[in-house]
Amino acid sequence: MSDLLYAEEEEALRAAVRDLLTDHCDAPGVIARTESDTPHHRALWKALTDGMALAGLLVPEELDGQGATHREAAVVLEELGRAIAPVPYLTSAVVATEALLACGADDLLRELATGTTIGALAVALNVAPGAAHRTARLDNGLLHGELTGIADAAVADVLLVPADDGGLYAVDAAAATVTPQTSLDLTRPLATVTLDQVPGRLLGDAGPAVRRALRAGAGLLASEQLGLADWTLTETVRYLKERKQFNRPVGGFQALKHRLAQLWLEVVNLRAAARNAADALTTGEDTDIAVTVAQAYAAPVAVHAAEEALQLHGGLGMTWEHPVHLYLKRAKADSIAYGTAGAHREALAHLVDLQAP
């Protein structure tokens, strides 16, 4: 059994990422971006990839990556979740990168590792690992079709498209028509990708590549949900210590203490599940079970934490100027990303041979 506590190097990485996000990703700036036509924070992405080389954490050193593990990527995602940073880290540096690792696409891995190229797997964000998904139609070597719900496609340079012949194809995003969709989470926008006689380069088999990519996405999404839940709990406690009613801090009322204590327990349990999933992805031991357990637990906790934050901030929480609405929207969107909690519970039942009633 691996040690699930954070290593010194992981804590140092966390501190560096948090400092960077404190400087570059304040809440008013994120809110302003969601109201613009360009919600993605390009300057922050450049700082994360150029300055800290975080896009290549999962890429081997010989391919210009860092040769790190999913544990380090999980720490980064915790911090990005705390700041609801509008960058394509999960979609490019984790999901697209894992698909390319499965195919052995070294040239594209080098480009993604350095952050010069952003990749997006052209599979809808709500698809669970191993579930059916849409494919493009391959006709005379050209790709046709419409793929919906693709996260961060608007900012991608290369799209990894599964086709009906079983292959995974690299497509220049400029050759496709990418149309923004109305999405609940304004910090991770979705888009429809339309392919009309678009050329693609065959990378390998789509089946194992997509499964691997979605499994890593689901497992590490739990760390993002942990960061989100931890921030909302911390901010709510801080606010309730300051906010006064009947000349005493609101946080002193027993009913609110009970709600916060319950939430704290849920967040602690979520940390254990998320760390276990990141560690299982690193070691390859019981990975499917660890990922499904984490996702079955993470979504309800993150949503609950954000809902409590919204309510316990009172009227302030209902305003657009306070960022808690962005956390609730991200938590809700994450709750169906890479499979719902219910889908993961069902998958877990099959994995441990526990028949549903």
Disulfide bonds with the S-S distance in Angstrom:
none
